[in-house]
């Protein structure tokens, strides 16, 4: 099927840009779509084309009209370009369909760690990373300090230390699947190099999609409800409150937030990429 071929080429270029080789990409593709999806030799041919600098993803010209594909879609997924000209709803549908199929064939949600930032009462910036078991690491930035690449690198190093201490199984088995949104400090070259060095499998996230980030649609919603009508005198008070908030949530709370992802992906697919409003 023509559309399926185009879809597979998108995926191959995705893994090429992530530094995988043809054999690795072939295994991942077959894990999602079955052993008959593409032959390894076909994957090698496409990787050879990519290595030559040709990323067109077009069929060779024949008597008919060549297949046209949207290279901007791949660039949006790989480079997380916030200014991509590709219709956002197509990016959203494509990415969530890919993740949904991957999770059906190789369940990864219990290896997923997701992170995000939130202003607490417009005073303090909270950075938090969590998984289905609970909070892995969080910190409050000092006043007047915001997220940039240098700060985020420091945070990722601290997060990695926390993972090794609290989730050692993620470093010993299939590995950690890391999710964050694509604000600029998260997608700079130095951050991508840092993530590559850490060896984490970075889950794609389309631009401007807070409705699909577990922190936004679940954790922060609960936190904000608890913060209503609260007043704090200083950062220490805020930190004490957050520690108490975390302690009062059991594992089932965090597990529900993560395990809602497939349902959320399906909603986007059913709505052809439109935003989820509740």
C-alpha positions as YAML, in Angstrom:
chain: A
units: angstrom
residues:
- id: 1
  name: UNK
  ca: [0.00, 0.00, 0.00]
- id: 2
  name: UNK
  ca: [1.40, 3.39, -1.05]
- id: 3
  name: UNK
  ca: [0.57, 5.23, 2.17]
- id: 4
  name: UNK
  ca: [2.11, 2.45, 4.25]
- id: 5
  name: UNK
  ca: [5.35, 2.67, 2.27]
- id: 6
  name: UNK
  ca: [5.52, 6.41, 2.88]
- id: 7
  name: UNK
  ca: [4.85, 5.84, 6.57]
- id: 8
  name: UNK
  ca: [7.70, 3.31, 6.82]
- id: 9
  name: UNK
  ca: [10.12, 5.74, 5.17]
- id: 10
  name: UNK
  ca: [9.19, 8.40, 7.70]
- id: 11
  name: UNK
  ca: [10.07, 5.96, 10.46]
- id: 12
  name: UNK
  ca: [13.38, 4.94, 8.86]
- id: 13
  name: UNK
  ca: [14.49, 8.55, 8.57]
- id: 14
  name: UNK
  ca: [13.40, 9.12, 12.16]
- id: 15
  name: UNK
  ca: [15.75, 6.39, 13.38]
- id: 16
  name: UNK
  ca: [18.53, 7.46, 11.00]
- id: 17
  name: UNK
  ca: [18.46, 10.94, 12.50]
- id: 18
  name: UNK
  ca: [18.54, 9.41, 15.99]
- id: 19
  name: UNK
  ca: [21.81, 7.68, 15.14]
- id: 20
  name: UNK
  ca: [20.46, 4.15, 14.70]
- id: 21
  name: UNK
  ca: [21.74, 1.87, 11.95]
- id: 22
  name: UNK
  ca: [19.65, 0.05, 9.35]
- id: 23
  name: UNK
  ca: [19.54, -3.22, 11.31]
- id: 24
  name: UNK
  ca: [18.37, -1.48, 14.48]
- id: 25
  name: UNK
  ca: [15.73, 0.49, 12.57]
- id: 26
  name: UNK
  ca: [14.53, -2.69, 10.87]
- id: 27
  name: UNK
  ca: [14.08, -4.43, 14.23]
- id: 28
  name: UNK
  ca: [12.13, -1.51, 15.67]
- id: 29
  name: UNK
  ca: [9.95, -1.28, 12.58]
- id: 30
  name: UNK
  ca: [9.17, -5.00, 12.66]
- id: 31
  name: UNK
  ca: [8.46, -4.86, 16.39]
- id: 32
  name: UNK
  ca: [5.61, -2.46, 15.64]
- id: 33
  name: UNK
  ca: [4.35, -3.57, 12.21]
- id: 34
  name: UNK
  ca: [5.38, -7.21, 12.03]
- id: 35
  name: UNK
  ca: [8.19, -9.10, 10.31]
- id: 36
  name: UNK
  ca: [6.76, -8.54, 6.84]
- id: 37
  name: UNK
  ca: [6.77, -4.73, 7.08]
- id: 38
  name: UNK
  ca: [10.06, -4.25, 5.22]
- id: 39
  name: UNK
  ca: [13.02, -6.45, 4.42]
- id: 40
  name: UNK
  ca: [16.29, -5.54, 6.10]
- id: 41
  name: UNK
  ca: [17.87, -5.05, 2.67]
- id: 42
  name: UNK
  ca: [15.27, -2.39, 1.86]
- id: 43
  name: UNK
  ca: [16.11, -0.59, 5.09]
- id: 44
  name: UNK
  ca: [19.80, -0.73, 4.19]
- id: 45
  name: UNK
  ca: [19.07, 0.80, 0.79]
- id: 46
  name: UNK
  ca: [17.19, 3.70, 2.35]
- id: 47
  name: UNK
  ca: [19.93, 4.26, 4.94]
- id: 48
  name: UNK
  ca: [22.52, 4.34, 2.14]
- id: 49
  name: UNK
  ca: [20.42, 7.02, 0.47]
- id: 50
  name: UNK
  ca: [20.23, 9.02, 3.71]
- id: 51
  name: UNK
  ca: [24.01, 8.71, 4.19]
- id: 52
  name: UNK
  ca: [24.51, 10.23, 0.75]
- id: 53
  name: UNK
  ca: [22.60, 13.29, 1.92]
- id: 54
  name: UNK
  ca: [19.39, 12.50, 0.05]
- id: 55
  name: UNK
  ca: [16.42, 12.81, 2.42]
- id: 56
  name: UNK
  ca: [13.73, 13.29, -0.23]
- id: 57
  name: UNK
  ca: [11.84, 10.07, 0.64]
- id: 58
  name: UNK
  ca: [10.48, 9.99, -2.91]
- id: 59
  name: UNK
  ca: [10.12, 6.94, -5.12]
- id: 60
  name: UNK
  ca: [12.34, 6.81, -8.17]
- id: 61
  name: UNK
  ca: [10.59, 8.37, -11.14]
- id: 62
  name: UNK
  ca: [8.61, 5.91, -13.19]
- id: 63
  name: UNK
  ca: [5.96, 6.23, -15.86]
- id: 64
  name: UNK
  ca: [3.46, 7.42, -13.30]
- id: 65
  name: UNK
  ca: [3.58, 10.35, -10.92]
- id: 66
  name: UNK
  ca: [6.19, 9.91, -8.15]
- id: 67
  name: UNK
  ca: [5.04, 9.62, -4.58]
- id: 68
  name: UNK
  ca: [5.08, 12.96, -2.79]
- id: 69
  name: UNK
  ca: [5.77, 13.02, 0.93]
- id: 70
  name: UNK
  ca: [6.04, 15.84, 3.40]
- id: 71
  name: UNK
  ca: [9.67, 16.16, 4.52]
- id: 72
  name: UNK
  ca: [8.66, 18.90, 6.97]
- id: 73
  name: UNK
  ca: [6.77, 16.30, 8.94]
- id: 74
  name: UNK
  ca: [9.94, 14.34, 9.58]
- id: 75
  name: UNK
  ca: [11.91, 17.50, 10.32]
- id: 76
  name: UNK
  ca: [9.27, 18.45, 12.85]
- id: 77
  name: UNK
  ca: [9.54, 15.09, 14.56]
- id: 78
  name: UNK
  ca: [13.33, 14.89, 14.52]
- id: 79
  name: UNK
  ca: [14.27, 18.50, 15.08]
- id: 80
  name: UNK
  ca: [11.14, 19.43, 17.03]
- id: 81
  name: UNK
  ca: [10.92, 22.62, 14.99]
- id: 82
  name: UNK
  ca: [8.29, 24.87, 16.55]
- id: 83
  name: UNK
  ca: [7.99, 26.82, 13.30]
- id: 84
  name: UNK
  ca: [7.34, 23.88, 10.99]
- id: 85
  name: UNK
  ca: [4.97, 24.61, 8.11]
- id: 86
  name: UNK
  ca: [3.45, 21.14, 8.31]
- id: 87
  name: UNK
  ca: [-0.16, 21.29, 9.57]
- id: 88
  name: UNK
  ca: [0.06, 20.68, 13.29]
- id: 89
  name: UNK
  ca: [-2.87, 18.30, 13.41]
- id: 90
  name: UNK
  ca: [-1.08, 16.00, 10.92]
- id: 91
  name: UNK
  ca: [2.02, 15.96, 13.09]
- id: 92
  name: UNK
  ca: [-0.10, 15.14, 16.12]
- id: 93
  name: UNK
  ca: [-1.97, 12.29, 14.41]
- id: 94
  name: UNK
  ca: [1.20, 10.82, 12.92]
- id: 95
  name: UNK
  ca: [3.18, 10.84, 16.16]
- id: 96
  name: UNK
  ca: [0.41, 9.47, 18.36]
- id: 97
  name: UNK
  ca: [-0.45, 6.74, 15.87]
- id: 98
  name: UNK
  ca: [3.22, 5.72, 15.85]
- id: 99
  name: UNK
  ca: [3.45, 5.68, 19.65]
- id: 100
  name: UNK
  ca: [0.14, 3.83, 20.02]
- id: 101
  name: UNK
  ca: [1.29, 1.06, 17.66]
- id: 102
  name: UNK
  ca: [4.66, 0.87, 19.37]
- id: 103
  name: UNK
  ca: [3.07, 0.49, 22.80]
- id: 104
  name: UNK
  ca: [0.72, -2.23, 21.54]
- id: 105
  name: UNK
  ca: [3.64, -4.31, 20.25]
- id: 106
  name: UNK
  ca: [6.30, -3.39, 22.82]
- id: 107
  name: UNK
  ca: [4.65, -1.90, 25.94]
- id: 108
  name: UNK
  ca: [6.90, 0.88, 27.19]
- id: 109
  name: UNK
  ca: [4.75, 3.01, 29.51]
- id: 110
  name: UNK
  ca: [6.29, 1.46, 32.62]
- id: 111
  name: UNK
  ca: [9.68, 2.58, 31.32]
- id: 112
  name: UNK
  ca: [8.49, 6.11, 30.60]
- id: 113
  name: UNK
  ca: [9.68, 9.11, 32.60]
- id: 114
  name: UNK
  ca: [7.99, 12.39, 31.72]
- id: 115
  name: UNK
  ca: [9.02, 15.88, 32.76]
- id: 116
  name: UNK
  ca: [7.68, 19.41, 32.62]
- id: 117
  name: UNK
  ca: [7.75, 22.84, 34.27]
- id: 118
  name: UNK
  ca: [5.08, 24.84, 36.07]
- id: 119
  name: UNK
  ca: [4.97, 28.24, 37.71]
- id: 120
  name: UNK
  ca: [3.69, 27.86, 41.26]
- id: 121
  name: UNK
  ca: [1.58, 30.89, 42.20]
- id: 122
  name: UNK
  ca: [3.52, 32.92, 39.59]
- id: 123
  name: UNK
  ca: [6.51, 33.02, 41.94]
- id: 124
  name: UNK
  ca: [8.51, 29.84, 41.71]
- id: 125
  name: UNK
  ca: [9.29, 27.62, 38.71]
- id: 126
  name: UNK
  ca: [8.81, 23.94, 39.49]
- id: 127
  name: UNK
  ca: [10.60, 21.33, 37.37]
- id: 128
  name: UNK
  ca: [9.41, 17.77, 37.92]
- id: 129
  name: UNK
  ca: [9.99, 14.33, 36.41]
- id: 130
  name: UNK
  ca: [7.82, 11.33, 37.21]
- id: 131
  name: UNK
  ca: [6.71, 7.89, 36.11]
- id: 132
  name: UNK
  ca: [3.97, 5.39, 36.92]
- id: 133
  name: UNK
  ca: [5.48, 4.78, 40.37]
- id: 134
  name: UNK
  ca: [5.72, 8.40, 41.46]
- id: 135
  name: UNK
  ca: [8.02, 11.42, 41.46]
- id: 136
  name: UNK
  ca: [11.58, 10.60, 40.39]
- id: 137
  name: UNK
  ca: [13.04, 14.08, 40.87]
- id: 138
  name: UNK
  ca: [11.86, 17.66, 41.28]
- id: 139
  name: UNK
  ca: [13.40, 21.01, 42.04]
- id: 140
  name: UNK
  ca: [12.42, 24.65, 42.45]
- id: 141
  name: UNK
  ca: [14.52, 27.17, 40.59]
- id: 142
  name: UNK
  ca: [15.86, 30.15, 42.56]
- id: 143
  name: UNK
  ca: [13.96, 33.43, 42.05]
- id: 144
  name: UNK
  ca: [14.63, 35.17, 38.73]
- id: 145
  name: UNK
  ca: [16.17, 32.04, 37.22]
- id: 146
  name: UNK
  ca: [14.56, 30.44, 34.20]
- id: 147
  name: UNK
  ca: [15.18, 27.34, 32.11]
- id: 148
  name: UNK
  ca: [17.94, 27.55, 29.53]
- id: 149
  name: UNK
  ca: [20.20, 24.90, 28.02]
- id: 150
  name: UNK
  ca: [22.81, 25.16, 30.78]
- id: 151
  name: UNK
  ca: [20.20, 24.83, 33.52]
- id: 152
  name: UNK
  ca: [18.50, 21.94, 31.74]
- id: 153
  name: UNK
  ca: [21.77, 20.03, 31.33]
- id: 154
  name: UNK
  ca: [22.34, 20.33, 35.09]
- id: 155
  name: UNK
  ca: [18.81, 19.10, 35.71]
- id: 156
  name: UNK
  ca: [19.21, 16.11, 33.38]
- id: 157
  name: UNK
  ca: [22.39, 15.13, 35.21]
- id: 158
  name: UNK
  ca: [20.55, 15.27, 38.55]
- id: 159
  name: UNK
  ca: [17.64, 13.33, 37.06]
- id: 160
  name: UNK
  ca: [20.00, 10.64, 35.80]
- id: 161
  name: UNK
  ca: [21.47, 10.31, 39.29]
- id: 162
  name: UNK
  ca: [17.95, 10.00, 40.72]
- id: 163
  name: UNK
  ca: [17.06, 7.33, 38.14]
- id: 164
  name: UNK
  ca: [20.13, 5.29, 39.03]
- id: 165
  name: UNK
  ca: [19.18, 5.49, 42.70]
- id: 166
  name: UNK
  ca: [15.39, 5.12, 42.54]
- id: 167
  name: UNK
  ca: [14.81, 3.22, 39.28]
- id: 168
  name: UNK
  ca: [17.92, 1.07, 38.74]
- id: 169
  name: UNK
  ca: [15.86, -1.38, 36.70]
- id: 170
  name: UNK
  ca: [15.60, 1.23, 33.94]
- id: 171
  name: UNK
  ca: [19.37, 1.23, 33.52]
- id: 172
  name: UNK
  ca: [19.66, -2.56, 33.56]
- id: 173
  name: UNK
  ca: [16.89, -3.74, 31.22]
- id: 174
  name: UNK
  ca: [15.42, -2.30, 28.05]
- id: 175
  name: UNK
  ca: [16.17, 1.22, 29.15]
- id: 176
  name: UNK
  ca: [14.43, 4.46, 29.91]
- id: 177
  name: UNK
  ca: [11.96, 6.13, 27.55]
- id: 178
  name: UNK
  ca: [12.18, 9.87, 28.14]
- id: 179
  name: UNK
  ca: [9.38, 12.31, 27.39]
- id: 180
  name: UNK
  ca: [9.41, 16.09, 27.49]
- id: 181
  name: UNK
  ca: [7.81, 18.81, 25.40]
- id: 182
  name: UNK
  ca: [9.64, 20.77, 22.74]
- id: 183
  name: UNK
  ca: [10.16, 24.21, 24.22]
- id: 184
  name: UNK
  ca: [13.39, 25.69, 22.92]
- id: 185
  name: UNK
  ca: [15.67, 24.87, 25.90]
- id: 186
  name: UNK
  ca: [14.64, 21.21, 25.58]
- id: 187
  name: UNK
  ca: [15.56, 20.94, 21.92]
- id: 188
  name: UNK
  ca: [18.88, 22.75, 21.55]
- id: 189
  name: UNK
  ca: [21.82, 20.91, 20.05]
- id: 190
  name: UNK
  ca: [23.64, 20.60, 23.38]
- id: 191
  name: UNK
  ca: [20.54, 19.06, 24.98]
- id: 192
  name: UNK
  ca: [20.15, 16.54, 22.18]
- id: 193
  name: UNK
  ca: [23.81, 15.65, 22.57]
- id: 194
  name: UNK
  ca: [23.32, 15.26, 26.32]
- id: 195
  name: UNK
  ca: [20.34, 12.95, 25.84]
- id: 196
  name: UNK
  ca: [22.30, 10.91, 23.31]
- id: 197
  name: UNK
  ca: [25.14, 10.55, 25.81]
- id: 198
  name: UNK
  ca: [22.69, 9.42, 28.50]
- id: 199
  name: UNK
  ca: [21.42, 6.76, 26.12]
- id: 200
  name: UNK
  ca: [17.76, 7.52, 26.73]
- id: 201
  name: UNK
  ca: [15.12, 6.70, 24.14]
- id: 202
  name: UNK
  ca: [13.50, 10.09, 23.59]
- id: 203
  name: UNK
  ca: [9.80, 9.93, 22.82]
- id: 204
  name: UNK
  ca: [8.64, 12.43, 20.16]
- id: 205
  name: UNK
  ca: [6.20, 15.19, 21.08]
- id: 206
  name: UNK
  ca: [4.51, 17.50, 18.55]
- id: 207
  name: UNK
  ca: [4.68, 21.29, 18.98]
- id: 208
  name: UNK
  ca: [2.12, 23.12, 21.10]
- id: 209
  name: UNK
  ca: [0.50, 19.99, 22.54]
- id: 210
  name: UNK
  ca: [0.10, 20.40, 26.31]
- id: 211
  name: UNK
  ca: [-3.15, 18.43, 26.08]
- id: 212
  name: UNK
  ca: [-1.01, 15.36, 25.42]
- id: 213
  name: UNK
  ca: [1.61, 15.83, 28.14]
- id: 214
  name: UNK
  ca: [0.82, 13.79, 31.28]
- id: 215
  name: UNK
  ca: [2.11, 16.56, 33.55]
- id: 216
  name: UNK
  ca: [-0.25, 19.10, 32.01]
- id: 217
  name: UNK
  ca: [-3.38, 17.00, 31.62]
- id: 218
  name: UNK
  ca: [-2.99, 15.14, 34.92]
- id: 219
  name: UNK
  ca: [-0.33, 16.00, 37.51]
- id: 220
  name: UNK
  ca: [-0.40, 19.79, 37.23]
- id: 221
  name: UNK
  ca: [-4.18, 19.85, 37.10]
- id: 222
  name: UNK
  ca: [-4.33, 18.07, 40.45]
- id: 223
  name: UNK
  ca: [-1.57, 20.25, 41.88]
- id: 224
  name: UNK
  ca: [-3.26, 23.46, 40.75]
- id: 225
  name: UNK
  ca: [-6.53, 22.41, 42.37]
- id: 226
  name: UNK
  ca: [-4.69, 21.88, 45.64]
- id: 227
  name: UNK
  ca: [-2.95, 25.27, 45.38]
- id: 228
  name: UNK
  ca: [-6.13, 27.29, 45.04]
- id: 229
  name: UNK
  ca: [-6.44, 29.85, 47.85]
- id: 230
  name: UNK
  ca: [-2.99, 28.94, 49.21]
- id: 231
  name: UNK
  ca: [-0.43, 31.58, 50.22]
- id: 232
  name: UNK
  ca: [3.29, 31.07, 50.79]
- id: 233
  name: UNK
  ca: [5.84, 33.40, 52.33]
- id: 234
  name: UNK
  ca: [8.94, 32.00, 50.66]
- id: 235
  name: UNK
  ca: [10.43, 29.18, 48.59]
- id: 236
  name: UNK
  ca: [10.90, 26.96, 51.62]
- id: 237
  name: UNK
  ca: [7.16, 27.10, 52.30]
- id: 238
  name: UNK
  ca: [6.45, 26.18, 48.68]
- id: 239
  name: UNK
  ca: [8.90, 23.28, 48.79]
- id: 240
  name: UNK
  ca: [7.43, 21.97, 52.05]
- id: 241
  name: UNK
  ca: [3.95, 22.06, 50.54]
- id: 242
  name: UNK
  ca: [5.09, 20.21, 47.41]
- id: 243
  name: UNK
  ca: [6.77, 17.52, 49.47]
- id: 244
  name: UNK
  ca: [3.52, 17.04, 51.37]
- id: 245
  name: UNK
  ca: [1.49, 17.00, 48.15]
- id: 246
  name: UNK
  ca: [3.76, 14.29, 46.72]
- id: 247
  name: UNK
  ca: [3.64, 12.25, 49.92]
- id: 248
  name: UNK
  ca: [-0.16, 12.29, 49.93]
- id: 249
  name: UNK
  ca: [-0.41, 10.72, 46.46]
- id: 250
  name: UNK
  ca: [-0.13, 6.94, 46.21]
- id: 251
  name: UNK
  ca: [1.25, 4.97, 43.29]
- id: 252
  name: UNK
  ca: [-2.20, 4.41, 41.79]
- id: 253
  name: UNK
  ca: [-2.48, 8.18, 41.26]
- id: 254
  name: UNK
  ca: [0.71, 8.40, 39.21]
- id: 255
  name: UNK
  ca: [0.03, 5.14, 37.41]
- id: 256
  name: UNK
  ca: [-3.34, 6.41, 36.25]
- id: 257
  name: UNK
  ca: [-1.74, 9.56, 34.83]
- id: 258
  name: UNK
  ca: [0.72, 7.57, 32.73]
- id: 259
  name: UNK
  ca: [-1.67, 4.80, 31.71]
- id: 260
  name: UNK
  ca: [-4.13, 7.36, 30.35]
- id: 261
  name: UNK
  ca: [-1.74, 8.01, 27.47]
- id: 262
  name: UNK
  ca: [-3.05, 5.35, 25.03]
- id: 263
  name: UNK
  ca: [-6.60, 6.59, 25.57]
- id: 264
  name: UNK
  ca: [-5.40, 10.15, 24.97]
- id: 265
  name: UNK
  ca: [-3.52, 9.18, 21.80]
- id: 266
  name: UNK
  ca: [-6.63, 7.42, 20.47]
- id: 267
  name: UNK
  ca: [-8.74, 10.53, 21.05]
- id: 268
  name: UNK
  ca: [-6.35, 12.57, 18.93]
- id: 269
  name: UNK
  ca: [-6.35, 9.94, 16.19]
- id: 270
  name: UNK
  ca: [-10.17, 9.79, 16.23]
- id: 271
  name: UNK
  ca: [-10.33, 13.59, 16.02]
- id: 272
  name: UNK
  ca: [-7.82, 13.76, 13.14]
- id: 273
  name: UNK
  ca: [-5.29, 15.61, 15.25]
- id: 274
  name: UNK
  ca: [-7.65, 18.18, 16.74]
- id: 275
  name: UNK
  ca: [-6.99, 19.38, 20.28]
- id: 276
  name: UNK
  ca: [-8.63, 17.62, 23.19]
- id: 277
  name: UNK
  ca: [-10.85, 19.96, 25.18]
- id: 278
  name: UNK
  ca: [-12.48, 18.91, 28.39]
...
